[in-house]
Amino acid sequence: MTMIPLKAGSLSRLLGAWRADGSAEPTYRLLARALRLLILDGRVALGVRMPGERELAQALGVSRTTLTAAYGQLRDEGYLVSRRGSGSITHLPGGGALSARPQDDPTEPAEIDWTAAALPAPPGLWQAYEEALRRLPGWLSGIGYELLGLPELRAAIARDYERRGCPTRPEQIMVTSGAQNGLTLVLRAMAGPGDRIAVDHPTYRTAIDAILRNNCQPVPVALPEQGWDLEALEASFRQAGPRFAYLLPDHHNPTGRLMDAADRADLVALAARSRTPLLIDETMAFSGFGTAMPAPVAAHDPEGQFVLSLGSASKRWWGGLRIGWVRASEQRIAELARLRAVLDMGTPVLEQLAVTVLFERDEGAAARAADLRARCERLRALLAEALPHWRIPMPEGGLALWAELPRPEASALAAMAQGLGLRIVPGPRFAVDGAFERFVRLPFTLAETDMTRAVERLAQAEARLHRRGSTAQTAWRSVEAERVI
């Protein structure tokens, strides 16, 4: 097995200001604690070869004796293991060999990836592609660059908005290469470096990444126990002056909550009063469990003066389609098209035709809702049996549970689970500033067998993390005290 080396300079930067001013504790213990925390919260991955003692001591400005003692303490605690010819390798106490995975069943996969909230393609998708291929020759005489998208697809999306209670013209629609492409276009068009963007907190992690990549500053507005706090949102508009707000009122990712019709109307009124545009992410709008959906937020601003809507075929049908759209005023759509002309020129024609067919047929919505509810209830039942002390509220829709842990240890749990062949997403991944250590997002999109195994490994990871008298529990007390993870 090839071990990934970590350079001394990189580790030094990760450690930052690890020395505690005025502390009477020996330096080697301070250093060992700082290294332990990096391993627990995943910033230093498992199976990584640590820098040599001489090299790291020089980079940190400590004696080699200090560094040797720190490494020795981590070996004693089980956070480092020594391999002949490989040096010191990061590890977790009680985790067994680095390559060990549960092997009770020889058919069991080496690793379960429990991070993606997405489903495989639905039955009949290939027929949509088959019909798209039949229609494709009608487009081959053109150049294939459609900045706004195929007229047939734009019309189909507009009809879908009409059906949902939001009058829409095709001219208000621009097709994009996925919702992420649409978000990037809106950021480029409406914000510049240093501008603030208000966001739900927690919120979709990829949106935070996109905001930061565009050198903008996300302004978190905390979600209350239920619903949305519109007063807090108004205060953030008034005090921070964001260029726009990015919100997920339709089966919010990661919490699964749904904004009611009254709050939608009040939200648009708030946007109009403060002159703050809203970018409404509707990518999860079609992941409900069969209950009636309120009209889109844009229904309260049909001309798109303050509301832009971001939609996607990925969660409704299949992520491999890579088709999204923006609904806005005709003027805003024209502005986005001018910007797009210098970025990506358009979206693949075949996929647009396939999504057009899917809109026309619009089959399987009831079966999908029933399947999602059954998956959700199945996962909640498994978690209730294996981890009864966790709080697992029933979402109103979406593709994942937002599970609350008894203690703020999500990052440490994710690190421990990784050592057992299970990848999970801790709550801080959905935060602007590393909050939500009491939460993990657990999708109910796994196959039934994998879901059962995933819950078993998750419970095993928590048990190892809390083993009485173990070095892991000792480490947890340090983590809790320092509030680093």
N, C-alpha and C positions, 0 to 999 in steps of 0.2 A: 504494500500500500504506500503510495507516494504522499509524503507529508508536505503541507503547504508552509513555506518558511515565512516568518514575520520579521521584517527589518527593524533594527533597533530604533532608527529615526521615526518610523511609523508608530511603534509602540510608545515612544516617548511623547509623541503628540497626542496619542489617545489618553495617556495618563494625565496630561495637563498638570495642574497644581495639586499634586498628590500629597505634598508635605503639609501637615497640620501645624499652623503657626502656634508656637507656645506649647505644643504637646510634649509631655514628659515620656510618651511611649517611644520605645526604641525605633530607629529609622527603618530597620528591616521589617518590623511588624507593620508599620505604616505602608511600606511599599507592597508587602504581601497582601494587605487588605485591599489596596487599590487595584492590584492585578486580579485578585479574586473577583472583585466587582465587575471588572471588564469581562471576565469569562462568564459570570452569571447572567449578565444582561445581554450577552451575545455580541458585544462589540469586538471581542476576540472570540472567534469561532472555535468549536471543538475540533480536535485533530490537527491543530496548527503547531508547527515547530517554533518554539520561542527563540529569541536571539541568544547567542552565546553569552556567557556571564561577563567575560571581559568586554565585549562589544557594548552590551547594554549598560554596564556600570559606567563606561566612559560617556555614553550618550546622556545618562541621567546625572552625571556628576557625583556619583557615590563610589565608595570603595568596593573592590571586588568581594571583600569579606561580607559587606552588607548585602550585596546582590546574592551571594551564595547562600546566606542565611535566609533571605526571602524566598528563594527558589526551594530551599530545603523545607521551609514551613509549608509551602504549597504542595510539595510532594507528600509530606506527612498527612495533610488534610485531604489528599486525593484529587487536587486540582491540576497537578502535573504528574506525568509518568515519564520515566527515563527509559529510552530505548537505545541499545548499543548501535552506534552509527547514525542515530537519528536525533540525539539530543533530548531536550525536554519538550514533551508534547502536552497540549492542553487537554483536560479531561474533566469529568464530573465525578465526585465521590459516590461510590456505590453503584456506578454505571457499568462495571465490568470492562471488558476489552473495548477499545475504541470502535472496532468493527462489529461488535456484538449486536445482534438484533433478536427479538423473540422468534424462536424457531420451533414452536410446538407443532405447527402445521407446515410441512415442507412446501406447500403451495402458497404460503403467506408472502406477500411482497416484502422486500427488504426495507422499504420506507413507504409510509403513507403521507402523502402531501395533503394536508387539511387546510390549505390556505386559500384555494380558489373557490369563490362563490359563483359557480357557473355550471350549467348542465350540458350534457352532450346534445347533438342535433336531434330534433324531434322526428318521428316517423313521417315520411313523405317529403323531406327536404330535397332528396335527390330528384323527385318529380318536378319540384319547382325549378331546379337547375336544368332539367330536361326541357321544360317549356321555355326557359330562358334561352337555351341554345337554339330552339326552334325560331325564336324571335330575333336572335342576334343578327342574321344576315341583313335585316332591314337597317342595321346601323353601320354595316361595314363600308358603305360608300362614303361615310363621313370621316372626320379626323379623330373622333373618339374623345376629344377634350370637351367636357361639359362642366364648366365652372360651377353652375348652379345645380347640376344634376339632370338626369333624364326627365323630360316633361311628364312622362307617364308616372314615374315614381313620385314626383312632387305633387301631382294631382292626387295620387293614392294616399299620400301622407295627409294632404289637406282634407280629404274626405274622412279620414280616420279622426282628425281633430273635430270635424263637424259632428261625427257620430258620438263623440265623447262630450259634446256640448260646447264646443269652442269654434265659432264661425271662422273659417280660414280660407284664404285664396292661395293657389299654387305659387303666386308671386311672393308670398311670405315665407317660402320654404327654400332652404339651401341644403342639398345633400352633401354629407361629409364622409371622410374615410374613418368612420367610427365616432363615438361621442368625444373621445379624447382629442381628436383632430378639431372638432367643433369648439371645445373648450379653449384649445390653444389659439384658434382664430379669434375668438371673442377677447381673450386676454391681450393679444397683439393689437386688436382694433380699439379696445376701450381703456387700456391701462398702459402705463409706462413704468420704467424703473423707479422703485421707491413708493409706488402707489399702494394704497391699502385695499384689500379685498375682504369684506366681511364673510365669515363662514360659520355654519353650524359647528358645534363642538360637543361631541366628536363629529367627524365627517369623513368622507371618502378619501383615503390616503393618496391616491393618484392625483386627486385635485389639489391637495396641498403641495405635492411635488411639482405639479405644473405651475402653480402660482409662484413657488420659489424659483423654479427654473427661468421664469420670466422676470426675475428680480423684483417681484412684488412682495408685499408683506401681508400674510393672512392675519385677519383680526378675528379671534375666536369669540363666538357668542354662545354661552353655555346653554345646553338643552336642560329643561327642568325634568322632574321625575316623569311627567307625562306631557305630551304636546310640545308646543313652542312658546317661548317667552317673548312675545311681541314687544313688550315694554323694554326689555333688555336690548332687543334688536333696534328699536327706535333710539335708545340712548347711544348705542354704538354708531348709528348713522350720524347722530348729532355731534358726538364727541370726536370720532375718528375720521369722519368725512370720507368713507370708502368710495372708490370709483364705481363699484357695484357690489352686490351681495350674491354669493353662490350658495344656493339652498337646495335641500333634497326633501320636499314635502311628500313625495310618493314612495312609501315603503323605504324610509330613510336607511341609508347604508352608513353605519352598521346596526342601528337599533331596530329597524323594521317598523317604526311608527308611521302613522298616516295623518297628515294635517286635514282637519275637517273643513267643510265648506265655509263656515263663518270666519274661521281664521284666514282662509285664503282671500276672502274679500277684504278683511281688515289689513292683510299684508300688502295687497295692491294699493289700498288707500294710503297706507304708511309710505310706500315707495313714492306715490304721487306727491304727498305732502313734503317729503324730504328731498325730492328730485333725485332719488337714488335708484338706478336701474336694478332689476332682479334677473339673475341668470338661474332659471329653474331647471334642475337636473331631473328629467323624467325617465331615466334609463330603467328604473325599477318599477315603473307604473303598471306593468303587466305581470307582476309577480305576486298578485294578491291571492287570497285563499277563497275567493268566490263571493265576498261581500261587495255591495254596491260601492263604486268609486265616485267621489265627488268630481265635478267638472274640473278640467285643468286650471291651474292658476291663471293662465293666459285668457281664460274665458271672462275674467274680470277686467281685462285690458285687450280686447280683441284686435285692436289696431297695432298693438305691440309698442306703444309709446314708452312704457317702462318695463315691460316683461319680455325677456327672451327665454325661449324654451329649448332645452337640449334633449334630443331623443336618440334612441339606438335600437337596432335590430338584434344586438348581441344577447341581451337578457330575455328578449321576447321570443327569439327563435334560436340563434346560434352565434357564438362569438366569432367563428371563422368567416362569417359574412362580411365583417368589417364595414358595416354601413351605419351611419348616423345621420342626424339632421339638426338644423337650427331653425326654429320658427321665430320670426321677429317682424318688425315693420318692413315694408318694401324698401324704404330708404336704408335701413340697417343692413338688409340682405345685399343691396347693391354695394355698400361699403365693404362688407365681408368678401364679396366676390372680387373687388379690386385688389384687396390684400391677398386673396388666395392665388391670384394670377401670378404672383411672384414666389409662391411657396410650393404648391403641389399640383396645380393645373386641373385637378378633378379626381373623380372616384371611378374605379373599374366598372366598365359597362355591364359585363356579364352578371356581377353581383347585384347591381342595381336592378337589372331585369328580374333576377331571381326574387328579390325582395318585393318588387312590384307584384309578382305572381302570388307571393305569400299574403300580401295585403288583400288582393282580390279574393283569395280563397278563404282567408281568415278562419281556419279550422282549428279545432282542438282546444279552444280557450277553456272550456269547462273541465275537460279532462286534465289539462295542465294545472288548473287551480286545485282540483281534488288531489292530484299527485303531490303538489307542493305542501298542502296541508298535511297529508299523510306522512310525508318525509319529516316535516317539522315535528309532528306529534311523536313519531318514532324516535327521533333524536332526544326530545325532551324526556321521554320515558326511560331511555337508556341512561341519560345523565342523572335522572332522579334516583335511579337504582344504584349507580356506581358512585355518584357524588351528591348525596342528598343534602349536604350542607351548603351547596351552591344555590344561588338564586337564579332561576332560569325563567324570566317572564315570557309569555306567549306573544310573539310579534303579530302585527296586523297584516304582515306580508313580507316579501323579500325572500332572500335565499340563505339566511344565516340567523343564528341566535347570538344575542349579545349577553353572554353569561357573566354574572357577577360573582367574584370569588370572596371568601370571608376576609381575606387579607390582601394588601397591595403587593402581590408577588407574581404578576403575570409574566414579566420578562424572565424571572428566575425559573418559572414553570416551563416557559417555552424552551429555555436552554436545557433543562432536565429532560423534557420530552424529546428534544432533538437527539439526545444520547440514546433514546429508546426507539429510534426510527420513526418518529412522528413529528411533522412540522405543523405548528400552529401559529396564529398571528396574535400577539399580545396587544392589549388595548392601546398602549402608547403609539402604535403605528397609525392610529386614527386621530392622533392629537397634534396640536401645533407645538406644544412645549413639553412633551413627555408625560402628560397626565394619563389617567385611566389605567393605573396599575392594578386596579381591582377587577379588570374586565379582560375577557378574551372573546374573539369572534370565532364562532364554530359553524361553518356552513353545513346545511343538511342536503348537500348535493352529491355526497359520496354514494357509491353503491352500497347496498344494505350490509354485505359482508364486511366491507372496509369500514363502514360506520361503526359496526360493533367492535371491530378490532381497534379502531381509533379511540373509542371511549375507554376500552380496557387499558390501552397504553397511557391515556391521559390520567386515569385514576392511579396507575402504577407510578407515573411521574410525580404526581402530587404526594403519594405515600413516601416515595424516596426523599422528596424535598423536606418532608416533615418528620422523618424518622427520628425518634427520640434519642437524644444524646449524640446524634451524628454531627459531623463537621458541617454538613449542609445546613442543619438547623442553627448551628453557631454562626455560620455565614449569614443566614437570614436575619438574625438579630442585628448584625452589623448593617445589613442593607436597610432594615426598617429604621434604624437609628439615624442613618445618614441620608435617607430618602433619595438615594442615587438612582435606583432602578425604578 
